[in-house]
């Protein structure tokens, strides 16, 4: 029996309540883990698609840049690239998924207007600018999806550790205490019955002698 645990009926009832609570907690955690695993695999699919989209966007953007350099010249492309320089604002908010705070990244949005005058800019350079905007959106989408994937993956591991701790340590430990307390109480009950039988036998013997 665990140290400092008095073998009393009240402690037995307390341990029984504790093991029920631990079993219920483990069940809830397993449900949470299963739900997170489902969300994780759905995100894996989204992540793979985002990666494919990024690959396409990257290929299209650099091919468009190659054409722009070939048709309009590196100096013209470079000067317009400097005009395009600006700080992009990326939104971030927290989403609650099965009790887990997961960051949700909002990719930057671009309007149709270019930050420089298209007058004097070649068609190939304008197309390259549009393709690189798509590339930025694709990069942000990959980052957003994989950030969510990583956060949910970490929570799955954490939840699994808690389930294992309950099922492999806490619940068996409480059950051991329950068995130990019951063993002592049963032994005491047996001793009490034996004592009562002896007393009864002595009383009956006296009555017969009298």
C-alpha positions, 0 to 999 in steps of 0.5 A: 500500500502507498505510504501515508494512506490509512486503510479506512472505508472513507479512503476506499470510497475516495480512491474509487471516486478518483479512479472514476474521475481519472478514467473519465479524464482519459476518455475525454483526452482521447476524444480530443486527441482523435479529433485533433488527429482528424484535423491534422490529416485534413491540414496535411492534405491542405499543406500538400496542395499549398506546396504544389501551388507554391511550386507552380507559382514559383515556376510561373513567376521566375519564368515571367521574370526571365521573359521580362529580362529578355524583352524589357532588359534587366535595368528596366525590370530592376527599376520597376522592382524598386518601385514595387518595394513596400511593407506587406501586412499579414493578418494574424488571429488565434482560432480555438480548435478543440480547446487548442489556440491555433494561429490563423495567418491571413495572407496579404491581399493585393488590389489590381492597381500597381504601385508604379505607373504602367506607362513605359513598362513592358507587358512582360515586366507587368506580367512578372509583377503580377506573377510575383504577387501570386508567389507572395500569396502562395508563400504566405499560404504555405507558411500559414498552413504549416504553422497550424499543422505544427501547432496541432501536431505538438498538441497531439503529442502533449495530449497523448503523453497525458493519456499515457500518464493517466492510463499507465501510471495514475489509474494503475496506481490508484487501483493498487491502492484500492486493492491494498485498502480492500485487502486490509479491510477484508482481513479486519472483517475476517478477524472480527468475524472470527473473534465474534465466533469465539465469543459466541462459542464461549458464551454458549459453553458457559450456558451449557455449564451453568 
